[in-house]
Amino acid sequence: MSSRQPRKQRKKLYNAAMHTRQKLVGAALSDKIREEHKKRSLPVKKGDTVEVMRGDFKGSKGKIIKVDLKSMKISIEGVTMQKADGSERFYPVHHSKVRIIKAEKRGKK
């Protein structure tokens, strides 16, 4: 990104195309996977096992069920909230608040 102004940074983020957002929705890697992939973070992917690091669900672990690129949030197995009618639904978690414990197969390699 060329500008340093927060206003322009936010605008660029909110107006980003879906194929660009895919790269932006990333999470940190656990130490074991960090050595294996020789990277600090990877884009999250459906099927990855993650651990929630912040918020009410801190410490929860589960597989990623859905990656929502529009809101840049992910749904994790076991991280649910109860609705007023008693039914449960997935609680959307921001991608920066999780750490990847087990990564699914990636394209190249």
Secondary structure, 3 states (H helix, E strand, C coil): CCCCCHHHHHHHHHCCCHHHHHHHCEEEECHHHHHHHCCCEEECCCCCEEEECCCCCCCCEEEEEEEECCCCEEEECCCEEECCCCCEEECCEEHHHEEEEECCCCCCC
